[in-house]
Amino acid sequence: MLSIPDKWEYPWFAAWDLAFHMIPFARIDRTFAKEQLGLFLREWYMHPNGEIPAYEFALDDVNPPVHAWAAWRVYKIPAKAGERDRDFLESVFQKLLLNFTWWVNRKDPTGKNLFAGGFLGLDNIGVFDRSKPLPGGSKLCQADGTSWMAFYCATMLAIALVAFLGAGLNKLIFALCIIGWVGYARLIRAQVLKVREYDFVQAARALGAGDLRILAVHILPNAIQPLIVQASLGMAGAVLSEASLSFLGLGVPPPAPSWGVMIEEARDLSTLQAAPHALIVPGLAIALTVLAFNFIGDGLREYLDPRQRSR
């Protein structure tokens, strides 16, 4: 049985319409909403290559990849952070990953993370049909297809963290480390590669200094300044990430204090009408904290860089 709420759609289904419809349905019957979302991920609807059928009269058409987002929203809506159904997320994750792989393999013709997709459920008005091959063997790269896939990536990361790690302070620290370490590694690598070519490093090597001494005495002290600045600026990103993950139910679980949890609990219409400060105050606190860390980072950059200090 498929839910087709719109009269003008009956009797045919549209996969991405159903995904949107299940979000309000989850407030009425969460079990029904989960079953409907899971139905399109079963073997009798999903193609073995991971493609989700678009609609009854064109199964191989492409709809925006909103199924993962709908599953995430249905997971969050009916219950509080400690009462949500992680088993549901685990049950849909593998099939959603298969669909994600289909998008990556089939809709990125150049391999440069610039996605196509064609019609994508929107008005197909233009000088050519986006759902059909272009003349002359041209390739189509769509801003909407690429943005949908960026959104898909973020949603899949959220589902993976919740389904397999759960919420909690330790999990939050682990998630932030996974997301943030690459930038610091690239920065320090670039600085070391630059400093090792300086004359004083070459002189130390000519005098017979060992690699460990050169690294500890000559290279790292002269390469660490940008890392200190980046760390201070990264604190602003960490504050935003913690608030975002806690807002999504991935971070610090209630009743532990968190600005993200405060915003998540205050976003109901009744709370906004009765106590708007419950949303405004933590939002302002996040904004001011991020701004303060940015100022600290700018100050450290000017202090540690002689060229900036001389100006």
C-alpha positions as CSV (number, residue, x, y, z in Angstrom):
1,M,0.0,0.0,0.0
2,L,1.3,3.4,-1.0
3,S,0.3,6.8,0.4
4,I,-0.7,9.2,-2.3
5,P,-2.2,12.2,-0.5
6,D,-2.5,14.6,-3.5
7,K,-5.7,14.1,-5.6
8,W,-4.0,15.2,-8.8
9,E,-1.3,12.5,-8.4
10,Y,-3.7,9.6,-7.9
11,P,-3.3,6.8,-8.8
12,W,0.4,7.1,-9.6
13,F,3.2,7.6,-7.0
14,A,6.1,10.0,-6.9
15,A,9.0,8.9,-4.7
16,W,10.1,12.3,-3.6
17,D,6.6,13.6,-3.0
18,L,6.0,10.6,-0.7
19,A,9.2,11.4,1.1
20,F,8.0,14.9,1.9
21,H,4.5,13.6,2.8
22,M,5.8,11.2,5.4
23,I,7.2,14.1,7.5
24,P,3.7,15.4,8.6
25,F,2.5,11.8,8.6
26,A,5.1,11.0,11.3
27,R,3.2,13.2,13.8
28,I,0.1,11.1,13.3
29,D,1.5,7.6,12.8
30,R,5.2,7.1,13.1
31,T,5.1,3.4,12.3
32,F,3.2,4.1,9.0
33,A,5.7,6.8,8.0
34,K,8.7,4.5,8.6
35,E,7.1,1.7,6.7
36,Q,6.3,3.9,3.7
37,L,9.9,5.2,3.5
38,G,11.3,1.7,3.9
39,L,9.0,0.4,1.2
40,F,10.9,2.2,-1.6
41,L,14.2,0.8,-0.3
42,R,13.0,-2.8,-0.5
43,E,14.1,-5.1,-3.3
44,W,10.7,-5.0,-5.1
45,Y,11.0,-1.2,-5.6
46,M,14.7,-0.3,-5.5
47,H,16.8,-1.4,-8.5
48,P,19.7,-3.7,-7.7
49,N,22.1,-0.9,-8.8
50,G,20.6,1.4,-6.1
51,E,18.2,3.6,-8.2
52,I,14.9,4.5,-6.5
53,P,12.0,4.6,-8.9
54,A,10.8,8.1,-9.6
55,Y,7.1,7.6,-10.5
56,E,4.9,4.9,-12.0
57,F,5.0,6.1,-15.6
58,A,8.7,6.7,-15.7
59,L,10.6,4.5,-13.2
60,D,14.0,5.4,-14.5
61,D,13.5,9.2,-14.2
62,V,15.5,11.0,-11.5
63,N,14.0,12.7,-8.5
64,P,16.0,14.8,-6.0
65,P,17.7,12.6,-3.4
66,V,15.5,13.5,-0.4
67,H,14.8,10.0,0.9
68,A,17.6,10.1,3.4
69,W,16.6,13.5,4.7
70,A,12.9,12.3,5.0
71,A,14.1,9.3,7.0
72,W,16.2,11.6,9.2
73,R,13.3,13.9,9.9
74,V,10.9,11.0,10.6
75,Y,13.4,9.7,13.1
76,K,13.6,13.0,14.9
77,I,10.0,14.3,14.9
78,P,8.0,11.9,17.0
79,A,10.2,11.6,20.1
80,K,12.7,13.3,22.3
81,A,16.4,12.8,21.8
82,G,16.7,9.9,24.2
83,E,13.6,8.1,22.9
84,R,14.2,7.9,19.2
85,D,14.3,4.8,17.1
86,R,17.9,4.1,16.1
87,D,16.9,0.7,14.7
88,F,15.0,2.5,12.0
89,L,18.0,4.5,10.9
90,E,20.2,1.3,10.9
91,S,17.6,-0.5,8.8
92,V,17.5,2.2,6.1
93,F,21.2,3.2,6.1
94,Q,22.6,0.4,3.9
95,K,20.0,0.9,1.2
96,L,20.4,4.6,1.3
97,L,24.2,4.1,0.9
98,L,23.5,2.0,-2.1
99,N,21.3,4.8,-3.6
100,F,24.1,7.3,-2.7
101,T,26.6,5.2,-4.6
102,W,24.3,5.0,-7.6
103,W,24.2,8.9,-7.7
104,V,28.0,9.1,-7.5
105,N,28.5,6.5,-10.2
106,R,25.7,7.5,-12.6
107,K,25.2,11.2,-12.2
108,D,28.8,12.5,-12.0
109,P,29.9,12.0,-15.6
110,T,33.2,13.9,-15.3
111,G,34.2,12.5,-11.9
112,K,34.7,16.1,-10.6
113,N,31.8,16.1,-8.1
114,L,29.6,18.1,-10.4
115,F,26.4,16.2,-10.7
116,A,23.7,16.1,-13.3
117,G,20.3,14.5,-12.8
118,G,18.1,15.9,-15.5
119,F,14.5,16.9,-14.7
120,L,14.9,16.4,-10.9
121,G,11.2,16.9,-10.3
122,L,11.2,20.5,-11.2
123,D,9.7,22.3,-14.2
124,N,11.5,21.1,-17.3
125,I,11.4,24.4,-19.1
126,G,14.4,25.4,-21.2
127,V,16.0,25.2,-24.6
128,F,16.6,21.5,-24.3
129,D,15.2,18.5,-22.3
130,R,17.4,18.0,-19.3
131,S,16.2,14.3,-18.9
132,K,17.5,13.3,-22.4
133,P,21.1,13.1,-23.8
134,L,22.3,16.4,-25.1
135,P,23.2,16.8,-28.8
136,G,26.8,16.5,-29.8
137,G,27.8,14.3,-26.8
138,S,27.7,17.2,-24.4
139,K,27.6,16.6,-20.6
140,L,25.2,18.4,-18.3
141,C,26.4,19.7,-14.9
142,Q,23.6,21.1,-12.8
143,A,23.8,23.4,-9.8
144,D,20.6,21.9,-8.3
145,G,21.9,18.3,-8.7
146,T,25.2,19.2,-7.1
147,S,23.6,21.0,-4.2
148,W,21.2,18.1,-3.6
149,M,24.2,15.7,-3.4
150,A,26.0,18.0,-1.0
151,F,22.9,17.9,1.2
152,Y,22.7,14.1,0.7
153,C,26.3,13.8,2.0
154,A,25.6,15.8,5.2
155,T,22.4,13.8,5.9
156,M,24.2,10.5,5.4
157,L,26.9,11.6,7.8
158,A,24.3,12.5,10.4
159,I,22.5,9.1,10.0
160,A,25.8,7.2,10.2
161,L,26.9,9.0,13.4
162,V,23.6,8.5,15.2
163,A,22.9,4.9,13.9
164,F,26.3,3.5,14.8
165,L,27.6,5.8,17.5
166,G,24.6,7.3,19.2
167,A,24.5,10.6,21.1
168,G,26.9,11.6,23.9
169,L,29.8,13.8,24.8
170,N,32.4,11.3,23.8
171,K,30.7,10.6,20.5
172,L,30.5,14.4,19.9
173,I,34.3,14.8,20.4
174,F,35.0,11.8,18.1
175,A,32.7,13.3,15.4
176,L,34.4,16.7,15.6
177,C,37.8,15.0,15.4
178,I,36.8,13.1,12.3
179,I,35.5,16.2,10.6
180,G,38.3,18.6,11.6
181,W,41.7,16.9,11.6
182,V,42.2,16.9,7.8
183,G,42.5,20.7,7.6
184,Y,45.1,20.9,10.4
185,A,47.1,18.0,8.8
186,R,47.2,19.7,5.5
187,L,48.2,23.0,7.0
188,I,51.1,21.7,9.1
189,R,52.3,19.5,6.1
190,A,52.4,22.5,3.8
191,Q,54.3,24.6,6.4
192,V,56.8,21.8,7.0
193,L,57.4,21.4,3.3
194,K,58.0,25.1,3.0
195,V,60.3,25.6,6.0
196,R,62.5,22.6,5.3
197,E,63.7,24.4,2.2
198,Y,65.0,27.5,4.1
199,D,68.7,28.2,4.3
200,F,69.1,27.6,8.0
201,V,67.6,24.1,7.7
202,Q,70.0,23.3,4.9
203,A,72.9,24.7,7.0
204,A,71.9,22.5,10.0
205,R,71.8,19.5,7.7
206,A,75.2,20.3,6.3
207,L,76.6,20.6,9.8
208,G,75.5,17.0,10.5
209,A,72.3,17.6,12.5
210,G,70.0,14.5,12.5
211,D,66.5,14.5,11.1
212,L,64.8,14.5,14.5
213,R,66.8,17.5,15.8
214,I,66.2,19.4,12.6
215,L,62.4,18.7,12.9
216,A,62.2,19.5,16.6
217,V,64.6,22.5,16.8
218,H,64.4,24.2,13.4
219,I,61.3,23.2,11.5
220,L,58.4,22.9,14.0
221,P,59.1,26.1,15.9
222,N,59.0,28.0,12.6
223,A,56.0,26.1,11.2
224,I,53.7,26.2,14.3
225,Q,52.5,29.8,14.1
226,P,49.9,29.2,11.4
227,L,48.6,26.2,13.3
228,I,48.1,28.2,16.4
229,V,46.1,30.8,14.5
230,Q,44.1,28.0,12.7
231,A,43.3,26.4,16.1
232,S,42.0,29.6,17.5
233,L,39.8,30.1,14.5
234,G,38.9,26.5,14.5
235,M,37.4,26.9,18.0
236,A,34.7,29.0,16.4
237,G,33.9,26.2,14.0
238,A,33.9,23.7,16.9
239,V,31.3,25.8,18.8
240,L,29.1,25.9,15.7
241,S,29.6,22.2,15.0
242,E,28.8,21.3,18.6
243,A,25.6,23.4,18.5
244,S,24.6,22.0,15.1
245,L,25.2,18.3,16.2
246,S,23.4,18.8,19.5
247,F,20.5,20.5,17.6
248,L,20.3,17.4,15.4
249,G,20.4,15.0,18.4
250,L,24.0,13.9,17.8
251,G,25.7,15.9,20.5
252,V,25.4,16.3,24.2
253,P,22.1,14.6,25.3
254,P,19.7,16.4,27.7
255,P,19.7,17.4,30.5
256,A,23.4,18.4,30.0
257,P,23.5,22.1,29.0
258,S,24.1,22.8,25.3
259,W,23.1,25.8,23.2
260,G,22.1,23.5,20.3
261,V,19.8,21.5,22.6
262,M,18.3,24.7,23.9
263,I,17.5,25.9,20.4
264,E,16.1,22.5,19.4
265,E,13.8,22.4,22.4
266,A,12.7,26.0,21.9
267,R,11.8,25.9,18.2
268,D,8.2,24.7,18.8
269,L,5.6,27.3,17.9
270,S,4.1,27.3,21.4
271,T,7.5,27.9,23.0
272,L,8.3,30.7,20.6
273,Q,5.0,32.4,21.4
274,A,5.3,32.0,25.1
275,A,9.0,32.5,25.7
276,P,10.9,33.8,22.6
277,H,14.0,34.4,24.7
278,A,14.4,30.6,25.0
279,L,15.5,30.6,21.3
280,I,17.0,34.1,21.0
281,V,19.4,33.9,24.0
282,P,21.3,30.7,23.0
283,G,21.4,31.9,19.4
284,L,23.0,35.2,20.4
285,A,25.4,33.3,22.7
286,I,26.6,31.2,19.8
287,A,27.0,34.2,17.5
288,L,28.9,36.2,20.1
289,T,31.2,33.3,21.0
290,V,32.0,32.6,17.4
291,L,32.7,36.3,16.8
292,A,35.0,36.4,19.9
293,F,37.1,33.5,18.7
294,N,37.4,35.0,15.2
295,F,38.7,38.2,16.8
296,I,41.2,36.2,18.9
297,G,42.4,34.4,15.7
298,D,42.8,37.7,13.9
299,G,44.8,39.1,16.8
300,L,47.1,36.1,17.0
301,R,47.7,36.2,13.2
302,E,48.8,39.8,13.4
303,Y,51.0,39.2,16.5
304,L,52.7,36.1,15.2
305,D,53.3,37.3,11.6
306,P,55.9,40.1,11.5
307,R,54.6,41.3,8.2
308,Q,51.2,41.9,9.7
309,R,52.7,43.5,12.8
310,S,54.7,46.0,10.8
311,R,51.6,47.4,9.2
